[in-house]
């Protein structure tokens, strides 16, 4: 059976929307998506005076636990999981409090995955498979299988990889 590696943040968990909702609630402001382009981080989309506190949210317990699910990802991944060895791989070690949050979030929103299908790592270079779906080109650069860049605001200018723009499109690629 072929193996598919799927990233979490900005691929199945909507980190941008989660941070946007948190920021609106606490500061009443908006994200400047233009500043997120060309590989810049999510944090760069916020006013400079708030960037440090916005980045700090990524380290807070519970932040990753409450993220919205990316549309159609549950249904498509449920079907993909029947046909492929699917592993959810997240470079989560940078944000140590995210480990428990991500595990609980995944088990709640994708109950068809077993805990053995979740890999929380520091670096994805050691990950192997037939396909990888990730929103960061740096994770795809060393991947030996077929890489797919999942479209997110910060990677719109990236041209090196085939794209997946939605989970409906992923279903067309992997389920037809």
FENLINBEL-V586735 format. One record per run of one state. SS is the DSSP state (H for helix, E for strand, C for the rest). FROM is the first residue (numbers start at 1). LEN is the number of residues. If there is no record, write none. Layout:
ss: [SS,SS]
from: [FROM,FROM]
len: [LEN,LEN]
This chain:
ss: [C,E,C,E,C,E,H,C,H,C,H,C,H,C,H,C,E,C,H,C,E,C,H,C,H,E,C,H,C,E,C,H,C,E,C,H,C,E,C,H,C]
from: [1,3,7,9,10,13,15,28,33,37,42,46,48,58,64,67,68,70,73,84,85,91,98,110,115,118,121,124,127,131,135,137,141,146,151,153,156,162,165,167,176]
len: [2,4,2,1,3,2,13,5,4,5,4,2,10,6,3,1,2,3,11,1,6,7,12,5,3,3,3,3,4,4,2,4,5,5,2,3,6,3,2,9,1]
